[in-house]
Amino acid sequence: MKAHDPESRPVKWTLLSVATLIVMSGATITPALPAMVAHFSDVPNVEILVRLVVTMPALFIVIGAPVAGYIADRWGRKRLLAYSTILFGIGGSSGLAMDSLYSVLAGRAVLGLAVAGVITASTTLIADYYTGPSRARLMGLQAAFISLGAFVFILAGGALADISWRGPFFVYLTAFLFVPLIAVALYEPIRTPVGPAPSPEITGNPAPPSLTLPPPRFPLRALSLIFGLSLVNQMVFYLVPVQIPFYLRELNESTGAQIGLAIAAITIFGALTSFQYRRISGRIGVVGTVILANIVMGIGYIAVGLASTYGLVVLGLAIAGLGLGLQMANMNTWAAAITPQRFRGRALGGVATFMFMGHFLSPAASQPLVLAYGYPMAFGMAGGLLLFVAIVFLIARPWITAPGSERGR
């Protein structure tokens, strides 16, 4: 096998393994939220602040992802990934040593900046290393590994949360295992220059017309649609880690391990469809995949709202996960396909920005609904919103431009 061959197993396994870090930013510690509320019960507004422990990384991913995209395009993807992974381990595990809720939140902010670099650099490397069906396959596998990582880490977090609220913070130390893999297996891709050919005054020779290319453009209009969809989908998705722990405690006094298992259901079933993403999107296209994913997620959330037992909640989350697995891969694949290579880091950083903006805004949007109508109605309304999104895309499908070519390579 050639050195620096993107088809080699070390390259693929490193990219896919690093993807498991992304979901750790929030969901790993969600089973510990009720225990954290009890531990910091003397802190004013503890209910809101503890929920911010989950969403604080998302805010700093929103802040950091555009910067990470610029760094990836300007100074390189591999270097950004390596340093971000180290920072991830430091910020993520900081809760093991922090004695106040506010210092825990500060550590979560550092974690968010690290995740911004990890998700932007790793996704951009996949987009650079691969094209066409190979890229779609790796994007699907990346989403599957994110879901599988969530399944493992959330279950671990749930078990550790039954021991101590600090327990789930041990999981973040696994980030340090990936640093040597990144250093050895990955390489900085050669970026193809795109733009006007050198002028005759510089080269001394007339430039053939066929070598004169228009300067690449950042496809803001098309990306805006992807950004908006990512925002809505992730706001709805994040009802699960933010509200499900309290919903299940209210429903049947679930333990931390049971809460972790319920949240893990949405991720493990997401992995099932992520593995099939290339096949599904190849048949129905990216817009068709948006429609299908939102319909399935909507049905799942409505089922959670109608559930009367723990088992039925898990069933609803599993159904929602089938749609989520498609949507996660679809957004990055769509954005990568329509963006010239020189802007790809910024485009995929933008997808991450709006995804995690949805995470951060989710508690602010869902908590008033929970207080006014209760958990079942909040999940039912979220499911209805997803079905509405599917209908809008179904109607607008003839006017939405799908990626038809790999531009910018």
URRAUR-V277213 format. One record per run of one state. SS is the DSSP state (2 for helix, 1 for strand, 0 for the rest). FROM is the first residue (numbers start at 1). TO is the last residue. If there is no record, write none. Layout:
ss={SS & SS}
from={FROM & FROM}
to={TO & TO}
This chain:
ss={0 & 2 & 0 & 2 & 0 & 2 & 0 & 2 & 0 & 2 & 0 & 2 & 0 & 2 & 0 & 2 & 0 & 2 & 0 & 2 & 0 & 2 & 0 & 2 & 0 & 2 & 0 & 2 & 0 & 2 & 0 & 2 & 0 & 2 & 0}
from={1 & 9 & 20 & 22 & 26 & 27 & 40 & 46 & 76 & 77 & 97 & 101 & 130 & 132 & 162 & 167 & 186 & 200 & 204 & 209 & 212 & 220 & 238 & 239 & 253 & 256 & 275 & 277 & 307 & 310 & 339 & 341 & 374 & 375 & 400}
to={8 & 19 & 21 & 25 & 26 & 39 & 45 & 75 & 76 & 96 & 100 & 129 & 131 & 161 & 166 & 185 & 199 & 203 & 208 & 211 & 219 & 237 & 238 & 252 & 255 & 274 & 276 & 306 & 309 & 338 & 340 & 373 & 374 & 399 & 409}
